[in-house]
Amino acid sequence: MSTYKLIEIAETKQRLENEQAILVDTRDAQSYAADHAEGAFNLNNETLKEFFEKVQFNTPVFVVCYHGNSSKGVAQYLADQGYKDTYSVEGGMAMWRELYPMT
């Protein structure tokens, strides 16, 4: 059984800039619409099918939520579905905003 790994925001940002990878934002649509990291995919029950159609199983997937807690469950779920390289981003969007203010 595959499992997710924890990753810090700085490493996430660097890997997203240097690899074919995807950032998954699991916050509600209103929070996502208010601000999100550039290129993030808003994953929820309505967009899950689109995600599975769009993202290949060998693509590294970085999951971010509000504070880095619920992203663990989503990262594990994606690993259970067959994604081989899944991560939960520690600190979530609250910390991401502190380190990299949204424009």
Jmol script that loads the backbone (N, CA, C; Angstrom):
load data "model"
ATOM      1  N   MET A   1       0.835  -1.190   0.000  1.00  0.00           N
ATOM      2  CA  MET A   1       0.000   0.000   0.000  1.00  0.00           C
ATOM      3  C   MET A   1       0.873   1.244   0.000  1.00  0.00           C
ATOM      4  N   SER A   2       0.597   2.149  -0.910  1.00  0.00           N
ATOM      5  CA  SER A   2       1.334   3.407  -0.966  1.00  0.00           C
ATOM      6  C   SER A   2       0.873   4.336   0.140  1.00  0.00           C
ATOM      7  N   THR A   3       1.737   5.226   0.512  1.00  0.00           N
ATOM      8  CA  THR A   3       1.380   6.233   1.498  1.00  0.00           C
ATOM      9  C   THR A   3       1.964   7.576   1.070  1.00  0.00           C
ATOM     10  N   TYR A   4       1.399   8.624   1.605  1.00  0.00           N
ATOM     11  CA  TYR A   4       1.878   9.974   1.296  1.00  0.00           C
ATOM     12  C   TYR A   4       3.089  10.308   2.157  1.00  0.00           C
ATOM     13  N   LYS A   5       3.757  11.410   1.805  1.00  0.00           N
ATOM     14  CA  LYS A   5       4.870  11.928   2.581  1.00  0.00           C
ATOM     15  C   LYS A   5       4.552  13.372   2.959  1.00  0.00           C
ATOM     16  N   LEU A   6       5.169  13.858   4.012  1.00  0.00           N
ATOM     17  CA  LEU A   6       5.037  15.263   4.398  1.00  0.00           C
ATOM     18  C   LEU A   6       6.118  16.061   3.678  1.00  0.00           C
ATOM     19  N   ILE A   7       5.789  17.297   3.337  1.00  0.00           N
ATOM     20  CA  ILE A   7       6.749  18.154   2.630  1.00  0.00           C
ATOM     21  C   ILE A   7       6.558  19.594   3.085  1.00  0.00           C
ATOM     22  N   GLU A   8       7.645  20.322   3.186  1.00  0.00           N
ATOM     23  CA  GLU A   8       7.584  21.733   3.571  1.00  0.00           C
ATOM     24  C   GLU A   8       7.237  22.588   2.365  1.00  0.00           C
ATOM     25  N   ILE A   9       6.717  23.762   2.637  1.00  0.00           N
ATOM     26  CA  ILE A   9       6.238  24.659   1.583  1.00  0.00           C
ATOM     27  C   ILE A   9       7.363  25.078   0.635  1.00  0.00           C
ATOM     28  N   ALA A  10       8.513  25.443   1.163  1.00  0.00           N
ATOM     29  CA  ALA A  10       9.615  25.900   0.302  1.00  0.00           C
ATOM     30  C   ALA A  10      10.018  24.811  -0.692  1.00  0.00           C
ATOM     31  N   GLU A  11      10.108  23.563  -0.226  1.00  0.00           N
ATOM     32  CA  GLU A  11      10.466  22.473  -1.129  1.00  0.00           C
ATOM     33  C   GLU A  11       9.348  22.224  -2.144  1.00  0.00           C
ATOM     34  N   THR A  12       8.097  22.338  -1.690  1.00  0.00           N
ATOM     35  CA  THR A  12       6.959  22.184  -2.603  1.00  0.00           C
ATOM     36  C   THR A  12       7.051  23.201  -3.728  1.00  0.00           C
ATOM     37  N   LYS A  13       7.240  24.447  -3.357  1.00  0.00           N
ATOM     38  CA  LYS A  13       7.299  25.526  -4.357  1.00  0.00           C
ATOM     39  C   LYS A  13       8.441  25.290  -5.341  1.00  0.00           C
ATOM     40  N   GLN A  14       9.592  24.888  -4.833  1.00  0.00           N
ATOM     41  CA  GLN A  14      10.750  24.638  -5.696  1.00  0.00           C
ATOM     42  C   GLN A  14      10.481  23.482  -6.648  1.00  0.00           C
ATOM     43  N   ARG A  15       9.889  22.412  -6.147  1.00  0.00           N
ATOM     44  CA  ARG A  15       9.605  21.251  -7.000  1.00  0.00           C
ATOM     45  C   ARG A  15       8.549  21.581  -8.042  1.00  0.00           C
ATOM     46  N   LEU A  16       7.556  22.373  -7.672  1.00  0.00           N
ATOM     47  CA  LEU A  16       6.535  22.765  -8.649  1.00  0.00           C
ATOM     48  C   LEU A  16       7.144  23.583  -9.782  1.00  0.00           C
ATOM     49  N   GLU A  17       8.165  24.372  -9.475  1.00  0.00           N
ATOM     50  CA  GLU A  17       8.821  25.195 -10.491  1.00  0.00           C
ATOM     51  C   GLU A  17       9.742  24.369 -11.386  1.00  0.00           C
ATOM     52  N   ASN A  18      10.236  23.232 -10.885  1.00  0.00           N
ATOM     53  CA  ASN A  18      11.253  22.469 -11.606  1.00  0.00           C
ATOM     54  C   ASN A  18      10.808  21.112 -12.130  1.00  0.00           C
ATOM     55  N   GLU A  19       9.582  20.711 -11.853  1.00  0.00           N
ATOM     56  CA  GLU A  19       9.110  19.382 -12.260  1.00  0.00           C
ATOM     57  C   GLU A  19       7.734  19.489 -12.887  1.00  0.00           C
ATOM     58  N   GLN A  20       7.341  18.439 -13.578  1.00  0.00           N
ATOM     59  CA  GLN A  20       5.960  18.283 -14.014  1.00  0.00           C
ATOM     60  C   GLN A  20       5.210  17.731 -12.810  1.00  0.00           C
ATOM     61  N   ALA A  21       4.593  18.610 -12.053  1.00  0.00           N
ATOM     62  CA  ALA A  21       3.889  18.226 -10.829  1.00  0.00           C
ATOM     63  C   ALA A  21       2.639  19.077 -10.720  1.00  0.00           C
ATOM     64  N   ILE A  22       1.762  18.743  -9.760  1.00  0.00           N
ATOM     65  CA  ILE A  22       0.535  19.505  -9.592  1.00  0.00           C
ATOM     66  C   ILE A  22       0.305  19.800  -8.116  1.00  0.00           C
ATOM     67  N   LEU A  23      -0.166  21.007  -7.861  1.00  0.00           N
ATOM     68  CA  LEU A  23      -0.571  21.416  -6.520  1.00  0.00           C
ATOM     69  C   LEU A  23      -2.083  21.307  -6.445  1.00  0.00           C
ATOM     70  N   VAL A  24      -2.561  20.568  -5.463  1.00  0.00           N
ATOM     71  CA  VAL A  24      -3.990  20.355  -5.261  1.00  0.00           C
ATOM     72  C   VAL A  24      -4.408  21.136  -4.016  1.00  0.00           C
ATOM     73  N   ASP A  25      -5.363  22.030  -4.176  1.00  0.00           N
ATOM     74  CA  ASP A  25      -5.892  22.844  -3.082  1.00  0.00           C
ATOM     75  C   ASP A  25      -7.252  22.275  -2.704  1.00  0.00           C
ATOM     76  N   THR A  26      -7.384  21.770  -1.478  1.00  0.00           N
ATOM     77  CA  THR A  26      -8.614  21.104  -1.062  1.00  0.00           C
ATOM     78  C   THR A  26      -9.565  22.012  -0.284  1.00  0.00           C
ATOM     79  N   ARG A  27      -9.255  23.285  -0.208  1.00  0.00           N
ATOM     80  CA  ARG A  27     -10.150  24.200   0.509  1.00  0.00           C
ATOM     81  C   ARG A  27     -11.453  24.377  -0.266  1.00  0.00           C
ATOM     82  N   ASP A  28     -12.459  24.903   0.414  1.00  0.00           N
ATOM     83  CA  ASP A  28     -13.749  25.107  -0.247  1.00  0.00           C
ATOM     84  C   ASP A  28     -13.590  26.104  -1.398  1.00  0.00           C
ATOM     85  N   ALA A  29     -14.551  26.075  -2.311  1.00  0.00           N
ATOM     86  CA  ALA A  29     -14.473  26.884  -3.533  1.00  0.00           C
ATOM     87  C   ALA A  29     -14.364  28.373  -3.238  1.00  0.00           C
ATOM     88  N   GLN A  30     -15.055  28.850  -2.207  1.00  0.00           N
ATOM     89  CA  GLN A  30     -15.008  30.279  -1.872  1.00  0.00           C
ATOM     90  C   GLN A  30     -13.615  30.691  -1.399  1.00  0.00           C
ATOM     91  N   SER A  31     -12.997  29.890  -0.555  1.00  0.00           N
ATOM     92  CA  SER A  31     -11.639  30.188  -0.084  1.00  0.00           C
ATOM     93  C   SER A  31     -10.643  30.118  -1.240  1.00  0.00           C
ATOM     94  N   TYR A  32     -10.797  29.108  -2.088  1.00  0.00           N
ATOM     95  CA  TYR A  32      -9.931  28.963  -3.258  1.00  0.00           C
ATOM     96  C   TYR A  32     -10.068  30.176  -4.177  1.00  0.00           C
ATOM     97  N   ALA A  33     -11.303  30.618  -4.391  1.00  0.00           N
ATOM     98  CA  ALA A  33     -11.545  31.766  -5.273  1.00  0.00           C
ATOM     99  C   ALA A  33     -10.942  33.043  -4.692  1.00  0.00           C
ATOM    100  N   ALA A  34     -10.941  33.163  -3.381  1.00  0.00           N
ATOM    101  CA  ALA A  34     -10.410  34.373  -2.737  1.00  0.00           C
ATOM    102  C   ALA A  34      -8.898  34.478  -2.908  1.00  0.00           C
ATOM    103  N   ASP A  35      -8.199  33.354  -2.808  1.00  0.00           N
ATOM    104  CA  ASP A  35      -6.753  33.332  -3.053  1.00  0.00           C
ATOM    105  C   ASP A  35      -6.277  31.884  -3.114  1.00  0.00           C
ATOM    106  N   HIS A  36      -5.335  31.647  -3.979  1.00  0.00           N
ATOM    107  CA  HIS A  36      -4.713  30.329  -4.095  1.00  0.00           C
ATOM    108  C   HIS A  36      -3.364  30.490  -4.781  1.00  0.00           C
ATOM    109  N   ALA A  37      -2.524  29.499  -4.588  1.00  0.00           N
ATOM    110  CA  ALA A  37      -1.216  29.509  -5.243  1.00  0.00           C
ATOM    111  C   ALA A  37      -1.426  29.342  -6.750  1.00  0.00           C
ATOM    112  N   GLU A  38      -0.604  30.020  -7.507  1.00  0.00           N
ATOM    113  CA  GLU A  38      -0.711  29.981  -8.962  1.00  0.00           C
ATOM    114  C   GLU A  38      -0.658  28.547  -9.476  1.00  0.00           C
ATOM    115  N   GLY A  39      -1.617  28.206 -10.333  1.00  0.00           N
ATOM    116  CA  GLY A  39      -1.658  26.894 -10.954  1.00  0.00           C
ATOM    117  C   GLY A  39      -2.296  25.802 -10.124  1.00  0.00           C
ATOM    118  N   ALA A  40      -2.754  26.118  -8.908  1.00  0.00           N
ATOM    119  CA  ALA A  40      -3.346  25.094  -8.048  1.00  0.00           C
ATOM    120  C   ALA A  40      -4.677  24.607  -8.612  1.00  0.00           C
ATOM    121  N   PHE A  41      -4.925  23.310  -8.456  1.00  0.00           N
ATOM    122  CA  PHE A  41      -6.178  22.690  -8.879  1.00  0.00           C
ATOM    123  C   PHE A  41      -7.062  22.553  -7.650  1.00  0.00           C
ATOM    124  N   ASN A  42      -8.274  23.112  -7.700  1.00  0.00           N
ATOM    125  CA  ASN A  42      -9.204  23.030  -6.562  1.00  0.00           C
ATOM    126  C   ASN A  42      -9.909  21.670  -6.600  1.00  0.00           C
ATOM    127  N   LEU A  43      -9.456  20.758  -5.739  1.00  0.00           N
ATOM    128  CA  LEU A  43     -10.002  19.400  -5.704  1.00  0.00           C
ATOM    129  C   LEU A  43     -11.118  19.306  -4.673  1.00  0.00           C
ATOM    130  N   ASN A  44     -12.281  18.884  -5.153  1.00  0.00           N
ATOM    131  CA  ASN A  44     -13.431  18.643  -4.284  1.00  0.00           C
ATOM    132  C   ASN A  44     -14.265  17.539  -4.935  1.00  0.00           C
ATOM    133  N   ASN A  45     -15.380  17.206  -4.342  1.00  0.00           N
ATOM    134  CA  ASN A  45     -16.203  16.116  -4.892  1.00  0.00           C
ATOM    135  C   ASN A  45     -16.632  16.381  -6.328  1.00  0.00           C
ATOM    136  N   GLU A  46     -16.883  17.633  -6.669  1.00  0.00           N
ATOM    137  CA  GLU A  46     -17.334  17.974  -8.017  1.00  0.00           C
ATOM    138  C   GLU A  46     -16.207  17.918  -9.050  1.00  0.00           C
ATOM    139  N   THR A  47     -14.959  18.099  -8.632  1.00  0.00           N
ATOM    140  CA  THR A  47     -13.845  18.138  -9.580  1.00  0.00           C
ATOM    141  C   THR A  47     -12.989  16.870  -9.564  1.00  0.00           C
ATOM    142  N   LEU A  48     -13.366  15.901  -8.744  1.00  0.00           N
ATOM    143  CA  LEU A  48     -12.565  14.684  -8.603  1.00  0.00           C
ATOM    144  C   LEU A  48     -12.437  13.919  -9.921  1.00  0.00           C
ATOM    145  N   LYS A  49     -13.542  13.769 -10.636  1.00  0.00           N
ATOM    146  CA  LYS A  49     -13.505  13.052 -11.914  1.00  0.00           C
ATOM    147  C   LYS A  49     -12.566  13.753 -12.893  1.00  0.00           C
ATOM    148  N   GLU A  50     -12.654  15.079 -12.971  1.00  0.00           N
ATOM    149  CA  GLU A  50     -11.770  15.857 -13.855  1.00  0.00           C
ATOM    150  C   GLU A  50     -10.309  15.647 -13.472  1.00  0.00           C
ATOM    151  N   PHE A  51     -10.025  15.628 -12.171  1.00  0.00           N
ATOM    152  CA  PHE A  51      -8.661  15.421 -11.700  1.00  0.00           C
ATOM    153  C   PHE A  51      -8.137  14.064 -12.167  1.00  0.00           C
ATOM    154  N   PHE A  52      -8.943  13.009 -11.969  1.00  0.00           N
ATOM    155  CA  PHE A  52      -8.511  11.671 -12.377  1.00  0.00           C
ATOM    156  C   PHE A  52      -8.290  11.580 -13.879  1.00  0.00           C
ATOM    157  N   GLU A  53      -9.071  12.296 -14.664  1.00  0.00           N
ATOM    158  CA  GLU A  53      -8.908  12.297 -16.121  1.00  0.00           C
ATOM    159  C   GLU A  53      -7.678  13.091 -16.554  1.00  0.00           C
ATOM    160  N   LYS A  54      -7.340  14.128 -15.810  1.00  0.00           N
ATOM    161  CA  LYS A  54      -6.287  15.068 -16.193  1.00  0.00           C
ATOM    162  C   LYS A  54      -4.894  14.671 -15.685  1.00  0.00           C
ATOM    163  N   VAL A  55      -4.819  14.092 -14.500  1.00  0.00           N
ATOM    164  CA  VAL A  55      -3.527  13.879 -13.835  1.00  0.00           C
ATOM    165  C   VAL A  55      -3.138  12.408 -13.857  1.00  0.00           C
ATOM    166  N   GLN A  56      -1.987  12.130 -14.450  1.00  0.00           N
ATOM    167  CA  GLN A  56      -1.493  10.754 -14.545  1.00  0.00           C
ATOM    168  C   GLN A  56      -0.959  10.279 -13.194  1.00  0.00           C
ATOM    169  N   PHE A  57      -0.984   8.960 -12.999  1.00  0.00           N
ATOM    170  CA  PHE A  57      -0.595   8.376 -11.726  1.00  0.00           C
ATOM    171  C   PHE A  57       0.868   8.597 -11.361  1.00  0.00           C
ATOM    172  N   ASN A  58       1.726   8.854 -12.340  1.00  0.00           N
ATOM    173  CA  ASN A  58       3.144   9.074 -12.047  1.00  0.00           C
ATOM    174  C   ASN A  58       3.474  10.541 -11.808  1.00  0.00           C
ATOM    175  N   THR A  59       2.471  11.425 -11.836  1.00  0.00           N
ATOM    176  CA  THR A  59       2.678  12.853 -11.585  1.00  0.00           C
ATOM    177  C   THR A  59       2.783  13.104 -10.085  1.00  0.00           C
ATOM    178  N   PRO A  60       3.840  13.787  -9.628  1.00  0.00           N
ATOM    179  CA  PRO A  60       3.893  14.153  -8.213  1.00  0.00           C
ATOM    180  C   PRO A  60       2.718  15.078  -7.872  1.00  0.00           C
ATOM    181  N   VAL A  61       2.037  14.775  -6.753  1.00  0.00           N
ATOM    182  CA  VAL A  61       0.857  15.530  -6.330  1.00  0.00           C
ATOM    183  C   VAL A  61       1.123  16.099  -4.939  1.00  0.00           C
ATOM    184  N   PHE A  62       1.035  17.422  -4.827  1.00  0.00           N
ATOM    185  CA  PHE A  62       1.229  18.121  -3.566  1.00  0.00           C
ATOM    186  C   PHE A  62      -0.124  18.637  -3.107  1.00  0.00           C
ATOM    187  N   VAL A  63      -0.582  18.213  -1.934  1.00  0.00           N
ATOM    188  CA  VAL A  63      -1.914  18.549  -1.447  1.00  0.00           C
ATOM    189  C   VAL A  63      -1.805  19.599  -0.342  1.00  0.00           C
ATOM    190  N   VAL A  64      -2.538  20.691  -0.516  1.00  0.00           N
ATOM    191  CA  VAL A  64      -2.550  21.764   0.474  1.00  0.00           C
ATOM    192  C   VAL A  64      -3.993  22.023   0.905  1.00  0.00           C
ATOM    193  N   CYS A  65      -4.166  22.352   2.191  1.00  0.00           N
ATOM    194  CA  CYS A  65      -5.486  22.668   2.738  1.00  0.00           C
ATOM    195  C   CYS A  65      -5.359  23.976   3.512  1.00  0.00           C
ATOM    196  N   TYR A  66      -6.164  24.158   4.530  1.00  0.00           N
ATOM    197  CA  TYR A  66      -6.104  25.392   5.328  1.00  0.00           C
ATOM    198  C   TYR A  66      -4.839  25.469   6.181  1.00  0.00           C
ATOM    199  N   HIS A  67      -4.593  24.427   7.003  1.00  0.00           N
ATOM    200  CA  HIS A  67      -3.479  24.461   7.952  1.00  0.00           C
ATOM    201  C   HIS A  67      -2.561  23.238   7.894  1.00  0.00           C
ATOM    202  N   GLY A  68      -2.794  22.342   6.955  1.00  0.00           N
ATOM    203  CA  GLY A  68      -1.930  21.174   6.822  1.00  0.00           C
ATOM    204  C   GLY A  68      -2.426  19.936   7.528  1.00  0.00           C
ATOM    205  N   ASN A  69      -3.689  19.911   7.923  1.00  0.00           N
ATOM    206  CA  ASN A  69      -4.235  18.728   8.602  1.00  0.00           C
ATOM    207  C   ASN A  69      -5.065  17.859   7.670  1.00  0.00           C
ATOM    208  N   SER A  70      -6.110  18.411   7.084  1.00  0.00           N
ATOM    209  CA  SER A  70      -6.984  17.597   6.225  1.00  0.00           C
ATOM    210  C   SER A  70      -6.291  17.178   4.930  1.00  0.00           C
ATOM    211  N   SER A  71      -5.239  17.866   4.561  1.00  0.00           N
ATOM    212  CA  SER A  71      -4.504  17.485   3.350  1.00  0.00           C
ATOM    213  C   SER A  71      -3.884  16.096   3.503  1.00  0.00           C
ATOM    214  N   LYS A  72      -3.617  15.676   4.712  1.00  0.00           N
ATOM    215  CA  LYS A  72      -3.039  14.341   4.940  1.00  0.00           C
ATOM    216  C   LYS A  72      -3.999  13.251   4.482  1.00  0.00           C
ATOM    217  N   GLY A  73      -5.279  13.401   4.833  1.00  0.00           N
ATOM    218  CA  GLY A  73      -6.269  12.417   4.429  1.00  0.00           C
ATOM    219  C   GLY A  73      -6.458  12.376   2.925  1.00  0.00           C
ATOM    220  N   VAL A  74      -6.456  13.548   2.292  1.00  0.00           N
ATOM    221  CA  VAL A  74      -6.614  13.614   0.833  1.00  0.00           C
ATOM    222  C   VAL A  74      -5.386  13.024   0.147  1.00  0.00           C
ATOM    223  N   ALA A  75      -4.208  13.339   0.651  1.00  0.00           N
ATOM    224  CA  ALA A  75      -2.979  12.780   0.070  1.00  0.00           C
ATOM    225  C   ALA A  75      -2.984  11.253   0.177  1.00  0.00           C
ATOM    226  N   GLN A  76      -3.432  10.730   1.313  1.00  0.00           N
ATOM    227  CA  GLN A  76      -3.502   9.273   1.469  1.00  0.00           C
ATOM    228  C   GLN A  76      -4.540   8.683   0.526  1.00  0.00           C
ATOM    229  N   TYR A  77      -5.685   9.341   0.388  1.00  0.00           N
ATOM    230  CA  TYR A  77      -6.725   8.879  -0.532  1.00  0.00           C
ATOM    231  C   TYR A  77      -6.164   8.784  -1.955  1.00  0.00           C
ATOM    232  N   LEU A  78      -5.430   9.827  -2.398  1.00  0.00           N
ATOM    233  CA  LEU A  78      -4.863   9.816  -3.743  1.00  0.00           C
ATOM    234  C   LEU A  78      -3.823   8.711  -3.885  1.00  0.00           C
ATOM    235  N   ALA A  79      -3.036   8.484  -2.846  1.00  0.00           N
ATOM    236  CA  ALA A  79      -2.066   7.370  -2.871  1.00  0.00           C
ATOM    237  C   ALA A  79      -2.808   6.041  -2.987  1.00  0.00           C
ATOM    238  N   ASP A  80      -3.905   5.909  -2.272  1.00  0.00           N
ATOM    239  CA  ASP A  80      -4.698   4.676  -2.330  1.00  0.00           C
ATOM    240  C   ASP A  80      -5.304   4.457  -3.722  1.00  0.00           C
ATOM    241  N   GLN A  81      -5.554   5.546  -4.450  1.00  0.00           N
ATOM    242  CA  GLN A  81      -6.127   5.444  -5.791  1.00  0.00           C
ATOM    243  C   GLN A  81      -5.068   5.077  -6.836  1.00  0.00           C
ATOM    244  N   GLY A  82      -3.776   5.141  -6.457  1.00  0.00           N
ATOM    245  CA  GLY A  82      -2.719   4.745  -7.378  1.00  0.00           C
ATOM    246  C   GLY A  82      -1.693   5.820  -7.683  1.00  0.00           C
ATOM    247  N   TYR A  83      -1.851   7.019  -7.120  1.00  0.00           N
ATOM    248  CA  TYR A  83      -0.838   8.059  -7.332  1.00  0.00           C
ATOM    249  C   TYR A  83       0.401   7.679  -6.539  1.00  0.00           C
ATOM    250  N   LYS A  84       1.518   7.594  -7.234  1.00  0.00           N
ATOM    251  CA  LYS A  84       2.728   7.019  -6.667  1.00  0.00           C
ATOM    252  C   LYS A  84       3.556   7.991  -5.830  1.00  0.00           C
ATOM    253  N   ASP A  85       3.368   9.292  -6.019  1.00  0.00           N
ATOM    254  CA  ASP A  85       4.221  10.298  -5.388  1.00  0.00           C
ATOM    255  C   ASP A  85       3.332  11.409  -4.828  1.00  0.00           C
ATOM    256  N   THR A  86       2.726  11.167  -3.647  1.00  0.00           N
ATOM    257  CA  THR A  86       1.802  12.144  -3.065  1.00  0.00           C
ATOM    258  C   THR A  86       2.377  12.731  -1.790  1.00  0.00           C
ATOM    259  N   TYR A  87       2.073  14.004  -1.573  1.00  0.00           N
ATOM    260  CA  TYR A  87       2.607  14.752  -0.437  1.00  0.00           C
ATOM    261  C   TYR A  87       1.511  15.581   0.215  1.00  0.00           C
ATOM    262  N   SER A  88       1.595  15.720   1.520  1.00  0.00           N
ATOM    263  CA  SER A  88       0.780  16.667   2.267  1.00  0.00           C
ATOM    264  C   SER A  88       1.684  17.841   2.615  1.00  0.00           C
ATOM    265  N   VAL A  89       1.264  19.042   2.228  1.00  0.00           N
ATOM    266  CA  VAL A  89       2.075  20.240   2.439  1.00  0.00           C
ATOM    267  C   VAL A  89       1.872  20.746   3.868  1.00  0.00           C
ATOM    268  N   GLU A  90       2.946  20.737   4.639  1.00  0.00           N
ATOM    269  CA  GLU A  90       2.877  21.152   6.039  1.00  0.00           C
ATOM    270  C   GLU A  90       2.606  22.651   6.159  1.00  0.00           C
ATOM    271  N   GLY A  91       1.701  23.005   7.068  1.00  0.00           N
ATOM    272  CA  GLY A  91       1.387  24.408   7.329  1.00  0.00           C
ATOM    273  C   GLY A  91       0.239  24.943   6.504  1.00  0.00           C
ATOM    274  N   GLY A  92      -0.099  24.271   5.421  1.00  0.00           N
ATOM    275  CA  GLY A  92      -1.230  24.661   4.587  1.00  0.00           C
ATOM    276  C   GLY A  92      -1.130  26.065   4.005  1.00  0.00           C
ATOM    277  N   MET A  93      -2.267  26.537   3.513  1.00  0.00           N
ATOM    278  CA  MET A  93      -2.299  27.851   2.878  1.00  0.00           C
ATOM    279  C   MET A  93      -2.069  28.983   3.879  1.00  0.00           C
ATOM    280  N   ALA A  94      -2.375  28.771   5.140  1.00  0.00           N
ATOM    281  CA  ALA A  94      -2.113  29.799   6.153  1.00  0.00           C
ATOM    282  C   ALA A  94      -0.620  30.126   6.182  1.00  0.00           C
ATOM    283  N   MET A  95       0.218  29.102   6.208  1.00  0.00           N
ATOM    284  CA  MET A  95       1.660  29.328   6.229  1.00  0.00           C
ATOM    285  C   MET A  95       2.174  29.739   4.845  1.00  0.00           C
ATOM    286  N   TRP A  96       1.583  29.174   3.789  1.00  0.00           N
ATOM    287  CA  TRP A  96       1.998  29.529   2.425  1.00  0.00           C
ATOM    288  C   TRP A  96       1.869  31.042   2.235  1.00  0.00           C
ATOM    289  N   ARG A  97       0.733  31.609   2.685  1.00  0.00           N
ATOM    290  CA  ARG A  97       0.497  33.053   2.571  1.00  0.00           C
ATOM    291  C   ARG A  97       1.554  33.861   3.313  1.00  0.00           C
ATOM    292  N   GLU A  98       1.986  33.359   4.476  1.00  0.00           N
ATOM    293  CA  GLU A  98       3.008  34.066   5.249  1.00  0.00           C
ATOM    294  C   GLU A  98       4.338  34.066   4.513  1.00  0.00           C
ATOM    295  N   LEU A  99       4.702  32.927   3.945  1.00  0.00           N
ATOM    296  CA  LEU A  99       5.988  32.809   3.260  1.00  0.00           C
ATOM    297  C   LEU A  99       5.981  33.437   1.868  1.00  0.00           C
ATOM    298  N   TYR A 100       4.860  33.295   1.173  1.00  0.00           N
ATOM    299  CA  TYR A 100       4.734  33.781  -0.204  1.00  0.00           C
ATOM    300  C   TYR A 100       3.404  34.506  -0.348  1.00  0.00           C
ATOM    301  N   PRO A 101       3.363  35.789   0.025  1.00  0.00           N
ATOM    302  CA  PRO A 101       2.091  36.528  -0.045  1.00  0.00           C
ATOM    303  C   PRO A 101       1.483  36.454  -1.442  1.00  0.00           C
ATOM    304  N   MET A 102       0.168  36.318  -1.456  1.00  0.00           N
ATOM    305  CA  MET A 102      -0.569  36.239  -2.730  1.00  0.00           C
ATOM    306  C   MET A 102      -0.602  37.609  -3.391  1.00  0.00           C
ATOM    307  N   THR A 103      -0.594  37.616  -4.708  1.00  0.00           N
ATOM    308  CA  THR A 103      -0.650  38.878  -5.432  1.00  0.00           C
ATOM    309  C   THR A 103      -2.040  39.112  -5.951  1.00  0.00           C
TER     310      THR A 103
END
end "model"
wireframe off; spacefill off
backbone 0.3
color backbone group
